[in-house]
Amino acid sequence: MDKIKHPIAIIGAGPVGLAAAAHLLSRGLTALILEAGKQAGASINEWGHVKMFSPWRFNIDKEAERLLITSGWTTPQPDVYPTGQELLGQYIQPLSKLPEIEPHLHLNSRVLAVSRVERDVMKTQGRNSTPFLLRVAGPDGERDVLASAVIDASGT
């Protein structure tokens, strides 16, 4: 693990992105969570009134649950089917606000492009040994971010 020089970028702070962050952090790795919306799970607001097709027991990641329980969180009834708003309010938002997660979460940060440093489609030699380069548009304008790996949990 000492070869990992840059954070692991996670695009999207929904249930999958936050669960990925929980797993990375549990392994001593640094996560950089980039969420285009103004809150974690922002796109779920678009369908928040809809009841999900699976109950809570299939929607709560075990590592994320472990972090939440240590903060005093109560696990929802496993066989209840939550709405999108319930998923946000009872799981995603509390998870995003945990002191282990929140410092790594960058809201209003849209990833515009992902590439490799000094590589393009035609230059593949040594490609897997160079870090990823992400162009991110955020509250302070555009910036470049280096990452050891990228997890696309944007849902698209």
Backbone as a printed PyTorch tensor [residue, N CA C, xyz], in Angstrom:
tensor([[[  0.8120,  -1.2000,   0.0000],
         [  0.0000,   0.0000,   0.0000],
         [  0.8540,   1.2620,   0.0000]],

        [[  2.1120,   1.1750,   0.3850],
         [  2.9380,   2.3690,   0.4290],
         [  3.2620,   2.8900,  -0.9710]],

        [[  2.9320,   2.1620,  -2.0340],
         [  3.1460,   2.6320,  -3.3930],
         [  2.0620,   3.5970,  -3.8380]],

        [[  0.9560,   3.6700,  -3.1020],
         [ -0.1460,   4.5490,  -3.4700],
         [  0.1910,   5.9520,  -2.9810]],

        [[  0.4960,   6.8290,  -3.9390],
         [  0.9380,   8.1830,  -3.6100],
         [ -0.1940,   9.1980,  -3.5860]],

        [[ -1.2580,   8.9060,  -4.3110],
         [ -2.3610,   9.8550,  -4.4580],
         [ -3.6420,   9.2170,  -3.9160]],

        [[ -4.6350,  10.0530,  -3.6180],
         [ -5.9060,   9.4810,  -3.1400],
         [ -6.5690,   8.6750,  -4.2500]],

        [[ -7.5390,   7.8840,  -3.8630],
         [ -8.3730,   7.1740,  -4.8290],
         [ -9.6280,   8.0170,  -5.0100]],

        [[ -9.8320,   8.4760,  -6.2330],
         [-10.9600,   9.3500,  -6.5280],
         [-12.2270,   8.5190,  -6.7060]],

        [[-13.2890,   8.9750,  -6.0830],
         [-14.6040,   8.3550,  -6.2160],
         [-15.5250,   9.3990,  -6.8180]],

        [[-16.0610,   9.1000,  -7.9910],
         [-16.9730,  10.0320,  -8.6520],
         [-18.3900,   9.6540,  -8.2440]],

        [[-19.0040,  10.4950,  -7.4290],
         [-20.3660,  10.2630,  -6.9680],
         [-20.4250,   9.9120,  -5.4950]],

        [[-21.2950,  10.6140,  -4.7700],
         [-21.4560,  10.3860,  -3.3290],
         [-22.8410,   9.8440,  -3.0120]],

        [[-23.2660,   8.8700,  -3.8070],
         [-24.4920,   8.1530,  -3.5110],
         [-24.1480,   6.9410,  -2.6550]],

        [[-25.0580,   5.9770,  -2.5650],
         [-24.8020,   4.8180,  -1.7010],
         [-23.5700,   4.0130,  -2.1080]],

        [[-23.3010,   3.8790,  -3.4010],
         [-22.1400,   3.1030,  -3.8490],
         [-20.8470,   3.8760,  -3.6170]],

        [[-20.8400,   5.1500,  -3.9450],
         [-19.6370,   5.9610,  -3.7410],
         [-19.2490,   6.0650,  -2.2770]],

        [[-20.2190,   6.2770,  -1.4100],
         [-19.9230,   6.3820,   0.0210],
         [-19.4920,   5.0380,   0.6060]],

        [[-20.0920,   3.9480,   0.1170],
         [-19.6690,   2.6170,   0.5690],
         [-18.2370,   2.3450,   0.1180]],

        [[-17.9020,   2.7290,  -1.1060],
         [-16.5260,   2.5610,  -1.5830],
         [-15.5690,   3.3410,  -0.7010]],

        [[-15.9400,   4.5490,  -0.3270],
         [-15.0930,   5.3580,   0.5520],
         [-14.9120,   4.6820,   1.9080]],

        [[-15.9860,   4.1310,   2.4570],
         [-15.8900,   3.4410,   3.7510],
         [-14.9120,   2.2730,   3.6710]],

        [[-14.9640,   1.5290,   2.5770],
         [-14.0450,   0.3930,   2.4070],
         [-12.6030,   0.8520,   2.2350]],

        [[-12.3860,   1.9040,   1.4710],
         [-11.0260,   2.4220,   1.2920],
         [-10.4490,   2.8930,   2.6270]],

        [[-11.2420,   3.6580,   3.3520],
         [-10.7820,   4.1960,   4.6310],
         [-10.5000,   3.0800,   5.6290]],

        [[-11.2960,   2.0150,   5.6040],
         [-11.0730,   0.8990,   6.5260],
         [ -9.7580,   0.1810,   6.2280]],

        [[ -9.2360,   0.3690,   5.0210],
         [ -7.9720,  -0.2500,   4.6250],
         [ -6.7950,   0.7170,   4.7240]],

        [[ -7.0510,   1.8820,   5.3010],
         [ -5.9890,   2.8590,   5.4860],
         [ -5.6510,   3.6480,   4.2370]],

        [[ -6.5250,   3.6340,   3.2520],
         [ -6.3070,   4.3790,   2.0130],
         [ -7.0330,   5.7180,   2.0860]],

        [[ -6.6190,   6.6450,   1.2590],
         [ -7.2330,   7.9690,   1.2360],
         [ -8.2390,   8.0500,   0.1050]],

        [[ -9.4410,   8.4740,   0.4350],
         [-10.5060,   8.6390,  -0.5500],
         [-10.6940,  10.1170,  -0.8630]],

        [[-11.0140,  10.3970,  -2.1020],
         [-11.3950,  11.7360,  -2.5270],
         [-12.7380,  11.5760,  -3.2200]],

        [[-13.8160,  11.9890,  -2.5380],
         [-15.1750,  11.7870,  -3.0480],
         [-15.6280,  13.0740,  -3.7280]],

        [[-15.9170,  12.9850,  -5.0110],
         [-16.3140,  14.1420,  -5.8080],
         [-17.7860,  14.0070,  -6.1840]],

        [[-18.6080,  14.8920,  -5.6460],
         [-20.0610,  14.8650,  -5.8690],
         [-20.4660,  16.1400,  -6.6000]],

        [[-21.1240,  15.9880,  -7.7470],
         [-21.5430,  17.1410,  -8.5390],
         [-22.6440,  17.9460,  -7.8480]],

        [[-23.4500,  17.3080,  -7.0470],
         [-24.5760,  17.9670,  -6.3980],
         [-24.1840,  18.7390,  -5.1520]],

        [[-25.1950,  19.4000,  -4.5680],
         [-24.9450,  20.2160,  -3.3750],
         [-25.0260,  19.4130,  -2.0770]],

        [[-25.3640,  18.1130,  -2.1920],
         [-25.3690,  17.2180,  -1.0370],
         [-25.0680,  15.8110,  -1.5150]],

        [[-24.6420,  14.9630,  -0.6190],
         [-24.4300,  13.5570,  -0.9720],
         [-25.7580,  12.9650,  -1.4170]],

        [[-25.7130,  12.1520,  -2.4640],
         [-26.9310,  11.5280,  -2.9740],
         [-27.8820,  12.4930,  -3.6410]],

        [[-27.3830,  13.6000,  -4.1480],
         [-28.2290,  14.6670,  -4.6870],
         [-29.2020,  14.1870,  -5.7620]],

        [[-28.7850,  13.3060,  -6.6290],
         [-29.6710,  12.8870,  -7.7250],
         [-30.8600,  12.0510,  -7.2400]],

        [[-30.7520,  11.4930,  -6.0500],
         [-31.8620,  10.7010,  -5.5010],
         [-33.0690,  11.5860,  -5.2220]],

        [[-32.8330,  12.8860,  -5.0070],
         [-33.9500,  13.8120,  -4.7870],
         [-34.9240,  13.8110,  -5.9560]],

        [[-34.4270,  13.5160,  -7.1580],
         [-35.2840,  13.5190,  -8.3480],
         [-36.3410,  12.4170,  -8.3020]],

        [[-36.0560,  11.3460,  -7.6050],
         [-37.0260,  10.2450,  -7.5000],
         [-37.2770,   9.8700,  -6.0360]],

        [[-37.0830,  10.8060,  -5.1560],
         [-37.2080,  10.5580,  -3.7230],
         [-38.5570,  10.0500,  -3.2620]],

        [[-39.6100,  10.3540,  -3.9970],
         [-40.9610,   9.9170,  -3.6210],
         [-41.2190,   8.4480,  -3.9680]],

        [[-40.3210,   7.8450,  -4.7440],
         [-40.5240,   6.4780,  -5.2250],
         [-40.0010,   5.4620,  -4.2060]],

        [[-40.8030,   4.4270,  -3.9800],
         [-40.3780,   3.3320,  -3.1070],
         [-39.3940,   2.4600,  -3.8700]],

        [[-38.3220,   2.0840,  -3.2080],
         [-37.2860,   1.2740,  -3.8480],
         [-37.7830,  -0.1430,  -4.0950]],

        [[-37.0890,  -0.8590,  -4.9800],
         [-37.4710,  -2.2200,  -5.3430],
         [-36.8270,  -3.2660,  -4.4510]],

        [[-36.0000,  -2.8320,  -3.5360],
         [-35.3390,  -3.7720,  -2.6230],
         [-35.3900,  -3.2170,  -1.2060]],

        [[-35.4560,  -4.1010,  -0.2140],
         [-35.5420,  -3.6550,   1.1790],
         [-34.1920,  -3.1560,   1.6990]],

        [[-34.2380,  -2.5710,   2.8850],
         [-33.0400,  -2.0040,   3.5110],
         [-31.8730,  -2.9860,   3.5380]],

        [[-32.1330,  -4.2500,   3.8200],
         [-31.0230,  -5.2000,   3.9910],
         [-30.1670,  -5.3220,   2.7490]],

        [[-30.6920,  -4.9660,   1.5790],
         [-29.9080,  -5.0060,   0.3450],
         [-29.3390,  -3.6410,  -0.0270]],

        [[-29.6520,  -2.6210,   0.7400],
         [-29.2330,  -1.2660,   0.4080],
         [-28.2130,  -0.6750,   1.3680]],

        [[-27.8460,  -1.4200,   2.3850],
         [-26.8880,  -0.9250,   3.3740],
         [-25.6080,  -1.7440,   3.2830]],

        [[-24.5290,  -1.0740,   2.9520],
         [-23.2220,  -1.7230,   2.8750],
         [-22.7340,  -2.0590,   4.2840]],

        [[-22.1140,  -3.2000,   4.4490],
         [-21.6770,  -3.6690,   5.7760],
         [-20.6060,  -2.7680,   6.3940]],

        [[-19.6390,  -2.3080,   5.6020],
         [-18.5920,  -1.4350,   6.1600],
         [-19.1660,  -0.0670,   6.5170]],

        [[-20.0580,   0.4430,   5.6790],
         [-20.7200,   1.7110,   5.9790],
         [-21.5800,   1.5680,   7.2370]],

        [[-22.2710,   0.4440,   7.3510],
         [-23.0940,   0.1830,   8.5330],
         [-22.2280,   0.1410,   9.7910]],

        [[-21.0650,  -0.4820,   9.7000],
         [-20.1670,  -0.5580,  10.8510],
         [-19.7680,   0.8480,  11.3150]],

        [[-19.4290,   1.7110,  10.3730],
         [-19.0750,   3.0930,  10.7180],
         [-20.2530,   3.8220,  11.3610]],

        [[-21.4300,   3.6510,  10.7750],
         [-22.6160,   4.3290,  11.2960],
         [-22.9740,   3.8570,  12.7010]],

        [[-22.9040,   2.5600,  12.9340],
         [-23.2660,   2.0210,  14.2460],
         [-22.3310,   2.5530,  15.3290]],

        [[-21.0610,   2.7120,  15.0110],
         [-20.1260,   3.2440,  16.0200],
         [-20.4630,   4.6910,  16.3830]],

        [[-21.2620,   5.3620,  15.5420],
         [-21.6530,   6.7440,  15.8430],
         [-23.0190,   6.8150,  16.5280]],

        [[-23.6190,   5.6350,  16.8070],
         [-24.9050,   5.6170,  17.4880],
         [-26.1030,   5.4610,  16.5610]],

        [[-25.8790,   5.2320,  15.2990],
         [-26.9360,   5.0650,  14.3020],
         [-27.6890,   3.7610,  14.5410]],

        [[-28.9800,   3.7720,  14.2730],
         [-29.7990,   2.5780,  14.3950],
         [-30.1430,   2.0600,  12.9990]],

        [[-29.8520,   0.8030,  12.7580],
         [-30.1350,   0.1760,  11.4670],
         [-31.6430,   0.0980,  11.2470]],

        [[-32.1280,   0.5180,  10.0620],
         [-33.5600,   0.4040,   9.7790],
         [-34.0040,  -1.0640,   9.7230]],

        [[-35.2940,  -1.2830,   9.8280],
         [-35.8540,  -2.6330,   9.7390],
         [-35.4430,  -3.2580,   8.3990]],

        [[-34.7970,  -4.4180,   8.4240],
         [-34.1990,  -4.9810,   7.2080],
         [-35.1710,  -5.3120,   6.0830]],

        [[-36.4330,  -5.6150,   6.3890],
         [-37.3710,  -6.0260,   5.3470],
         [-38.2920,  -4.9030,   4.8570]],

        [[-38.0560,  -3.6860,   5.3370],
         [-38.8530,  -2.5390,   4.9030],
         [-38.2520,  -1.9810,   3.6080]],

        [[-39.1290,  -1.6190,   2.6710],
         [-38.7050,  -1.0330,   1.3950],
         [-38.7240,   0.4910,   1.5390]],

        [[-37.5610,   1.1350,   1.5500],
         [-37.5410,   2.5840,   1.7410],
         [-37.8670,   3.3480,   0.4570]],

        [[-38.2800,   4.5870,   0.6190],
         [-38.3800,   5.5020,  -0.5190],
         [-36.9870,   6.1050,  -0.7290]],

        [[-36.8120,   6.7980,  -1.8320],
         [-35.5440,   7.4790,  -2.0710],
         [-35.2430,   8.4960,  -0.9710]],

        [[-36.2650,   9.2250,  -0.5280],
         [-36.0650,  10.2130,   0.5410],
         [-35.6560,   9.5420,   1.8490]],

        [[-36.2200,   8.3850,   2.1330],
         [-35.8340,   7.6470,   3.3390],
         [-34.3920,   7.1540,   3.2260]],

        [[-34.0050,   6.7020,   2.0410],
         [-32.6210,   6.2910,   1.8180],
         [-31.6760,   7.4620,   2.0710]],

        [[-32.0360,   8.6250,   1.5630],
         [-31.2230,   9.8250,   1.7850],
         [-31.1530,  10.2010,   3.2660]],

        [[-32.3130,  10.3380,   3.8710],
         [-32.3770,  10.8410,   5.2350],
         [-31.8760,   9.8850,   6.3000]],

        [[-32.0960,   8.5880,   6.0830],
         [-31.7540,   7.6170,   7.1200],
         [-30.4210,   6.9200,   6.8940]],

        [[-29.8400,   7.0570,   5.6920],
         [-28.5990,   6.3310,   5.4120],
         [-27.5270,   7.2090,   4.7620]],

        [[-27.8170,   7.7670,   3.6050],
         [-26.7880,   8.4970,   2.8630],
         [-26.3360,   9.7590,   3.5960]],

        [[-27.2660,  10.5690,   4.0400],
         [-26.8710,  11.8050,   4.7300],
         [-26.1200,  11.5280,   6.0380]],

        [[-26.6250,  10.6350,   6.8990],
         [-25.8480,  10.3460,   8.1160],
         [-24.4490,   9.7960,   7.8020]],

        [[-24.3350,   8.9570,   6.7760],
         [-23.0370,   8.4030,   6.4060],
         [-22.1130,   9.5050,   5.9040]],

        [[-22.6290,  10.4100,   5.0950],
         [-21.8060,  11.4810,   4.5330],
         [-21.3180,  12.4700,   5.5850]],

        [[-22.0080,  12.5300,   6.7080],
         [-21.6430,  13.4890,   7.7660],
         [-20.7130,  12.8990,   8.8290]],

        [[-20.3980,  11.6280,   8.7200],
         [-19.4930,  11.0120,   9.6910],
         [-18.1120,  11.6660,   9.6150]],

        [[-17.4420,  11.8260,  10.7520],
         [-16.1150,  12.4580,  10.7320],
         [-15.0780,  11.6820,   9.9250]],

        [[-15.3200,  10.4000,   9.7080],
         [-14.4030,   9.6070,   8.8890],
         [-14.6050,   9.8860,   7.3950]],

        [[-15.8220,  10.2650,   7.0040],
         [-16.1800,  10.4540,   5.5940],
         [-16.1630,  11.9250,   5.1770]],

        [[-16.7670,  12.7820,   5.9730],
         [-17.0050,  14.1780,   5.5810],
         [-15.7620,  14.9420,   5.1060]],

        [[-14.5970,  14.7800,   5.7410],
         [-13.4250,  15.5340,   5.2480],
         [-12.9880,  15.1530,   3.8350]],

        [[-13.4100,  14.0060,   3.3660],
         [-13.0220,  13.5130,   2.0370],
         [-14.0550,  13.8440,   0.9680]],

        [[-15.1860,  14.4150,   1.3790],
         [-16.3140,  14.6910,   0.4900],
         [-16.2430,  16.1210,  -0.0380]],

        [[-16.2480,  16.2450,  -1.3600],
         [-16.2100,  17.5570,  -2.0150],
         [-17.4890,  17.7190,  -2.8280]],

        [[-18.3960,  18.5570,  -2.3120],
         [-19.6790,  18.7960,  -2.9610],
         [-19.5230,  19.8460,  -4.0590]],

        [[-20.5200,  19.9260,  -4.9280],
         [-20.4930,  20.8740,  -6.0480],
         [-19.2070,  20.7380,  -6.8610]],

        [[-18.7300,  19.5200,  -6.9980],
         [-17.4780,  19.2450,  -7.6980],
         [-17.7450,  18.2330,  -8.8190]],

        [[-17.9040,  18.7560, -10.0140],
         [-18.2340,  17.9260, -11.1860],
         [-16.9560,  17.5260, -11.9110]],

        [[-16.8020,  16.2250, -12.1560],
         [-15.6580,  15.7210, -12.9010],
         [-15.9360,  15.9270, -14.3870]],

        [[-15.0740,  16.6890, -15.0380],
         [-15.2520,  17.0020, -16.4540],
         [-14.5120,  16.0270, -17.3640]],

        [[-13.3770,  15.5190, -16.8820],
         [-12.5690,  14.6190, -17.7090],
         [-11.6700,  13.7780, -16.8250]],

        [[-11.3630,  12.5770, -17.3100],
         [-10.4320,  11.6780, -16.6360],
         [ -9.4480,  11.1720, -17.6900]],

        [[ -8.1670,  11.2770, -17.3820],
         [ -7.1360,  10.7690, -18.2880],
         [ -5.9640,  10.2830, -17.4470]],

        [[ -4.8810,   9.9510, -18.1110],
         [ -3.6310,   9.6020, -17.4270],
         [ -2.6530,  10.7480, -17.6370]],

        [[ -1.8010,  10.9980, -16.6520],
         [ -0.8070,  12.0590, -16.7670],
         [  0.1160,  11.7610, -17.9490]],

        [[  0.2550,  12.7380, -18.8260],
         [  1.1500,  12.6750, -19.9840],
         [  0.8910,  11.4750, -20.8890]],

        [[ -0.3280,  11.0130, -20.9480],
         [ -0.6820,   9.9010, -21.8350],
         [ -1.9460,  10.2820, -22.6050]],

        [[ -2.0560,   9.7270, -23.7700],
         [ -3.2970,   9.8410, -24.5110],
         [ -3.5930,   8.4720, -25.1190]],

        [[ -4.5760,   8.4080, -25.9630],
         [ -4.9910,   7.1280, -26.5300],
         [ -3.8540,   6.4760, -27.3120]],

        [[ -2.9840,   7.2710, -27.9160],
         [ -1.9070,   6.7400, -28.7520],
         [ -0.6510,   6.3850, -27.9500]],

        [[ -0.4900,   6.9140, -26.7460],
         [  0.7000,   6.6510, -25.9350],
         [  0.3450,   5.6950, -24.8040]],

        [[  0.4990,   4.4020, -25.0480],
         [  0.0850,   3.4280, -24.0460],
         [  1.2400,   2.8500, -23.2450]],

        [[  2.4670,   2.9760, -23.7210],
         [  3.5960,   2.4120, -22.9890],
         [  3.7430,   3.1110, -21.6320]],

        [[  3.7490,   2.3250, -20.5650],
         [  3.8680,   2.8700, -19.2160],
         [  2.6030,   3.5100, -18.6850]],

        [[  1.5070,   3.3620, -19.4080],
         [  0.2390,   4.0080, -19.0370],
         [ -0.2280,   3.6280, -17.6350]],

        [[ -0.1220,   2.3370, -17.2870],
         [ -0.6470,   1.9030, -15.9900],
         [  0.2540,   2.2840, -14.8200]],

        [[  1.4030,   2.8750, -15.0720],
         [  2.2730,   3.3040, -13.9770],
         [  2.1520,   4.8020, -13.6950]],

        [[  1.3260,   5.5000, -14.4610],
         [  1.1540,   6.9350, -14.2420],
         [ -0.1810,   7.1890, -13.5350]],

        [[ -0.2440,   8.2460, -12.7330],
         [ -1.5020,   8.5320, -12.0220],
         [ -2.5880,   9.0230, -12.9700]],

        [[ -3.8020,   8.9600, -12.4920],
         [ -4.9310,   9.5190, -13.2190],
         [ -4.9240,  11.0280, -13.0190]],

        [[ -5.4380,  11.7300, -14.0050],
         [ -5.5930,  13.1690, -13.9410],
         [ -7.0670,  13.4770, -14.1530]],

        [[ -7.6740,  14.1040, -13.1690],
         [ -9.0820,  14.4660, -13.2530],
         [ -9.1970,  15.9760, -13.3490]],

        [[-10.0000,  16.4470, -14.2940],
         [-10.3270,  17.8730, -14.3760],
         [-11.6580,  18.0320, -13.6500]],

        [[-11.6640,  18.8680, -12.6160],
         [-12.8330,  19.0130, -11.7450],
         [-13.2760,  20.4710, -11.7300]],

        [[-14.5570,  20.7080, -11.9760],
         [-15.1440,  22.0420, -11.8560],
         [-15.8360,  22.1200, -10.5100]],

        [[-15.4000,  23.0740,  -9.7030],
         [-15.9650,  23.2110,  -8.3630],
         [-16.2590,  24.6470,  -8.0130]],

        [[-16.5510,  24.8980,  -6.7470],
         [-16.8990,  26.2450,  -6.3020],
         [-15.8160,  27.2870,  -6.5840]],

        [[-14.5660,  26.8650,  -6.6500],
         [-13.4600,  27.7990,  -6.8910],
         [-12.9580,  27.7460,  -8.3280]],

        [[-13.7620,  27.2220,  -9.2390],
         [-13.3540,  27.1180, -10.6340],
         [-12.8520,  25.7260, -10.9680]],

        [[-12.1490,  25.6190, -12.0940],
         [-11.6220,  24.3290, -12.5180],
         [-10.2550,  24.0760, -11.9100]],

        [[-10.0000,  22.8090, -11.6060],
         [ -8.6950,  22.4140, -11.0770],
         [ -8.3910,  21.0000, -11.5440]],

        [[ -7.1170,  20.6590, -11.5210],
         [ -6.6820,  19.3140, -11.8530],
         [ -6.3600,  18.5740, -10.5590]],

        [[ -6.7380,  17.3110, -10.5190],
         [ -6.5310,  16.4690,  -9.3450],
         [ -5.8500,  15.1800,  -9.7960]],

        [[ -4.8360,  14.7510,  -9.0710],
         [ -4.1890,  13.4780,  -9.3480],
         [ -4.7760,  12.4000,  -8.4610]],

        [[ -4.9060,  11.1980,  -9.0150],
         [ -5.4630,  10.0730,  -8.2670],
         [ -4.7290,   8.7860,  -8.6530]],

        [[ -4.5710,   7.8910,  -7.6880],
         [ -3.9630,   6.5890,  -7.9620],
         [ -4.9160,   5.6770,  -8.7140]],

        [[ -6.1990,   5.8320,  -8.4560],
         [ -7.2470,   5.0430,  -9.1120],
         [ -8.5160,   5.8770,  -9.1350]],

        [[ -9.4640,   5.4710,  -9.9730],
         [-10.7430,   6.1690, -10.0720],
         [-11.8680,   5.1420,  -9.9900]],

        [[-12.8290,   5.4200,  -9.1310],
         [-14.0430,   4.6030,  -9.0280],
         [-15.1900,   5.4720,  -9.5210]],

        [[-15.8480,   5.0270, -10.6000],
         [-16.9780,   5.7820, -11.1320],
         [-18.2530,   5.2310, -10.4920]],

        [[-18.7630,   5.9780,  -9.5240],
         [-20.0170,   5.6240,  -8.8460],
         [-21.0480,   6.7020,  -9.1150]],

        [[-20.9740,   7.2790, -10.3220],
         [-21.8460,   8.3840, -10.6660],
         [-23.2670,   7.9350, -11.0070]],

        [[-23.4430,   6.6570, -11.2450],
         [-24.7750,   6.1620, -11.5540],
         [-25.1650,   6.3230, -13.0010]],

        [[-24.2460,   6.7890, -13.8320],
         [-24.5830,   6.9520, -15.2470],
         [-23.7120,   6.0630, -16.1010]]])
